[in-house]
Amino acid sequence: MERNMTVRRACWMTGISTRAVYEEPGPDRDAALREALRRVWRPNMGYRMAHALVKEEFAPLNLKRVHRIWKDERLGRKTRYRKKRTGNPVPLSAEHPNHVWTVDFIHDSCLSGTKLKVLSVEDEFTRECLALEVATRINARKVRDVLAPLFADRGAPRFVRSDNGGEFVARLLAVFLSESGSNSRFIDPGKPWQNGFVESFHSTLRRDHLDVEVFVNLADAQMKTAIYRRYYNEVRPHSSLGYRPPAVAAQSLEFSRATPCLPPNPAGISSAEVYS
C-alpha cells in the first residue's frame, strides 16, 4: 500500500485471498481443547496419551484434531536416539496377574542435597505399581519390610525378578521369599533390558515425576511420590493396556476371570422354556 500498490495486486503477489484482508477472524473453536491439552501436558508426553486423557471430556474427539493442535502448540516430545541392544529378551514373561513382580532402585535428591533412594515394585502383567518406597537408605531388611505387607494383601507372586544388587541377593531376602512361597529370578549382569518392564516404568517415573517435582526434604518426597503412584495406577492411561489405567485394566481382568461361563445347551432348550 505504501508503494502505491493496490490491495488486489498485493494479495495476488503474496498468494492470499483479498477476503482475508478485510474479514475479521472468527472465534477459535478449539480454544477449550487447546486449554485442556495444555492442562494435561507433561514433559515428553505424546499426543496419543493426551488424546486418551481428554477424549471423555470432548467426546467424540478425533485423534487427528488433537495431533493438529498438538503441533500448533509445539507440545511434542523431543526426538531421542536409542542405542541398539543385543542379547536375550525379557526371560520368563508374566502370564497372569501375580505371576512375576519386578523390583529395582532409582535415585534422586532433595533441594537440601539429601540423596534419595526409591524402591519400586511392579506387577509385570497388570503394570500396576505396587509400591514406591522413598528413603535415604534401603537395605535387604527394608526390602523385606516393603514386600511383606504386599504379600499379605495380594498373595506372594510366583517369581520376583531383580538385578544382582546386594539388597536383592542377600540371604535374608532369599529366606523370606522361600518361606513365602516365592522365588527369586536374577537377570544376567550387564543386561538391564532383561528387567525391561521396571526400566520402562522408571523412565516414565523420571519423566513425569522426578524431573518435574522439587523435593524440599524426605517427607515431601514421600508424600509427592505416594500421590504420583496413585495417579499412575488410577488415572494415567497406559499404552500397552489400550490406554487404560493399570488399576482399571486389572479390575476388568479380575471381573472377566470371576464371571462364570454359561454351560453348554446340548438339548437345545430355549429361554422361554427355561422361564416358563
C-alpha positions in Angstrom: 0.0 0.0 0.0 2.8 2.4 0.9 4.3 1.8 -2.6 1.1 2.8 -4.4 0.2 -0.9 -4.9 -3.4 -1.9 -4.8 -4.7 -4.4 -2.3 -5.7 -6.8 -5.0 -2.3 -6.8 -6.6 -0.5 -7.2 -3.2 -2.8 -10.2 -2.4 -2.1 -11.7 -5.8 1.7 -11.4 -5.3 1.6 -12.9 -1.8 -0.8 -15.7 -2.8 -3.6 -14.8 -0.3 -7.3 -14.1 -0.8 -8.5 -10.4 -0.8 -11.2 -11.6 1.6 -8.7 -12.4 4.3 -7.6 -8.7 4.4 -11.0 -7.3 5.4 -12.5 -10.3 7.2 -12.5 -10.3 11.0 -11.0 -13.5 12.4 -13.7 -15.7 14.0 -13.6 -17.3 17.4 -11.3 -20.2 17.9 -13.5 -23.3 18.0 -10.6 -25.3 19.5 -9.9 -22.8 22.4 -11.3 -25.2 25.1 -9.5 -28.1 23.7 -6.2 -26.2 23.5 -6.6 -25.2 27.1 -7.3 -28.8 28.1 -4.2 -30.1 26.2 -2.0 -27.5 27.9 -3.5 -28.6 31.3 -2.7 -32.3 30.9 0.6 -31.7 29.1 3.7 -33.1 30.9 7.3 -33.1 29.6 7.8 -35.5 26.7 4.2 -36.6 26.6 2.9 -37.8 23.2 -0.3 -36.6 21.5 -1.9 -40.1 21.8 -1.5 -40.1 25.6 -3.0 -36.5 25.6 -5.9 -37.7 23.5 -6.6 -40.6 25.9 -6.7 -38.1 28.8 -9.2 -35.6 27.2 -11.3 -37.7 24.9 -14.0 -38.3 27.5 -14.4 -34.5 28.1 -14.6 -33.7 24.4 -16.2 -36.9 23.0 -16.4 -37.6 20.2 -12.8 -36.4 19.6 -10.8 -37.2 16.5 -7.2 -38.1 17.1 -6.1 -36.1 14.0 -7.7 -33.0 15.6 -5.6 -33.5 18.7 -2.5 -34.1 16.6 -3.0 -30.8 14.6 -3.5 -28.7 17.8 -0.6 -30.6 19.4 1.7 -29.5 16.6 0.4 -25.9 16.6 1.1 -25.5 20.3 4.5 -27.2 19.9 3.8 -29.6 22.7 5.5 -32.6 21.0 8.2 -34.6 22.7 11.9 -34.3 21.8 13.4 -36.8 19.4 15.7 -39.2 21.1 18.0 -41.8 19.5 18.4 -45.1 21.4 21.3 -47.4 21.2 20.7 -50.8 19.6 20.7 -53.6 22.2 21.9 -57.2 21.8 21.2 -60.2 23.8 18.2 -62.2 25.1 14.8 -60.5 25.6 13.0 -60.5 28.9 13.1 -64.0 30.3 10.1 -65.7 32.0 7.4 -63.3 30.9 4.4 -62.9 33.1 1.4 -65.0 32.0 -1.2 -63.8 34.6 -1.5 -61.3 37.5 0.7 -62.1 40.5 2.9 -64.3 38.4 6.0 -62.1 38.2 6.8 -59.0 40.2 9.8 -56.9 39.3 11.8 -54.7 41.8 14.6 -52.2 41.3 16.0 -48.9 42.6 16.0 -45.4 41.1 17.8 -42.4 42.7 17.1 -38.7 43.1 17.9 -35.9 45.5 16.3 -33.1 47.5 16.9 -29.3 47.4 19.0 -29.7 50.5 21.3 -32.2 48.8 19.9 -35.2 50.6 20.2 -38.3 48.4 17.0 -40.3 47.8 16.7 -44.0 47.1 13.4 -45.2 45.6 12.4 -48.8 45.7 9.7 -49.7 43.1 7.7 -52.9 42.9 5.6 -53.6 39.8 3.3 -56.4 38.7 4.6 -57.2 35.2 1.3 -58.5 33.9 -1.1 -55.7 35.1 1.6 -52.9 35.0 0.4 -51.8 38.5 2.9 -50.0 40.7 2.5 -51.9 43.9 5.0 -49.8 46.0 7.2 -46.8 45.7 9.3 -46.6 48.9 11.4 -43.4 49.3 14.2 -43.3 51.8 17.8 -42.2 52.3 18.9 -45.8 52.8 17.3 -49.1 51.8 18.9 -52.4 52.6 17.7 -56.0 52.3 15.8 -55.8 55.6 13.9 -52.7 54.3 13.1 -54.5 51.0 11.7 -57.4 53.0 9.6 -55.0 55.1 8.2 -53.4 51.9 7.3 -56.8 50.3 5.8 -58.4 53.5 2.5 -56.3 53.6 2.2 -56.7 49.8 2.4 -60.5 50.1 -0.1 -60.5 52.9 -2.6 -58.3 50.9 -2.2 -59.7 47.4 -0.5 -63.1 48.0 3.0 -64.0 47.1 4.0 -63.9 43.4 5.5 -66.9 41.8 8.7 -65.1 41.0 10.4 -61.8 41.9 12.7 -60.5 39.2 15.6 -58.2 40.1 19.2 -57.4 39.2 22.2 -58.7 41.2 22.3 -55.9 43.7 23.4 -56.6 47.2 20.0 -55.8 48.6 18.3 -58.5 46.4 20.9 -61.3 46.6 21.1 -61.1 50.5 20.3 -64.3 52.3 17.7 -62.5 54.5 15.6 -61.8 51.5 16.1 -65.2 49.9 14.9 -66.9 53.1 11.9 -64.6 53.3 10.9 -65.3 49.6 11.3 -69.1 50.1 9.2 -69.1 53.3 6.5 -67.1 51.5 6.3 -69.5 48.6 8.0 -67.2 46.1 11.3 -67.5 44.2 14.0 -65.0 43.0 14.9 -64.6 39.4 18.0 -62.6 38.7 18.9 -61.1 35.3 22.3 -61.6 33.7 24.9 -59.0 34.8 25.1 -56.0 32.5 21.8 -56.8 30.7 19.2 -54.4 32.2 16.8 -55.0 29.3 16.0 -58.4 30.8 14.3 -56.4 33.5 12.7 -54.2 30.9 9.3 -53.6 32.5 10.7 -51.9 35.5 13.2 -50.0 33.4 10.4 -48.7 31.3 8.4 -47.7 34.4 11.5 -45.9 35.8 11.7 -44.0 32.5 8.1 -42.8 33.0 8.7 -42.1 36.7 11.7 -40.0 35.9 10.0 -38.1 33.0 6.6 -37.5 34.7 7.6 -37.1 38.4 11.2 -36.9 39.4 12.3 -34.4 36.7 9.2 -32.3 37.3 8.7 -32.1 41.1 11.0 -30.3 43.5 11.5 -32.1 46.9 12.2 -30.0 49.9 13.0 -32.9 52.2 12.4 -36.6 52.6 8.9 -36.2 54.0 7.9 -34.0 51.0 9.4 -36.6 48.6 7.5 -39.4 50.2 4.2 -37.5 50.1 4.5 -36.4 46.4 5.7 -39.9 45.3 2.7 -41.5 47.1 0.4 -39.1 45.2 2.1 -39.9 41.9 1.8 -43.7 42.5 -2.0 -43.3 42.9 -2.1 -41.1 39.8 -0.1 -43.7 37.8 -2.3 -46.6 38.8 -5.8 -44.9 38.7 -5.6 -42.0 36.2 -2.7 -42.2 33.8 -3.5 -44.1 30.6 -1.1 -46.9 29.7 -0.5 -47.5 26.0 0.1 -51.3 26.4 -3.2 -51.6 28.2 -5.3 -50.0 25.5 -4.8 -46.5 27.1 -6.5 -47.6 30.3 -5.0 -47.0 33.8 -3.4 -50.1 35.3 -5.9 -50.4 38.1 -8.9 -50.2 35.7 -7.4 -52.8 33.5 -6.7 -55.1 36.5 -10.2 -54.7 37.7 -11.7 -55.6 34.3 -9.4 -58.6 34.1 -10.4 -59.8 37.6 -14.1 -59.3 36.6 -13.7 -61.3 33.4 -12.0 -64.1 35.3 -14.6 -64.1 38.0 -17.6 -64.1 35.6 -18.8 -67.7 35.2 -19.4 -69.0 31.7 -22.8 -70.3 30.7 -23.0 -74.2 30.5 -23.5 -75.7 27.0 -27.0 -76.4 25.9 -26.9 -79.7 24.0 -30.6 -80.3 24.3 -31.4 -77.0 22.5 -33.7 -75.8 25.3 -35.0 -72.3 24.6 -35.0 -69.5 27.1 -38.8 -69.4 27.0 -39.0 -73.0 28.2 -36.5 -72.3 31.0 -38.5 -69.4 32.5 -42.0 -71.0 31.8 
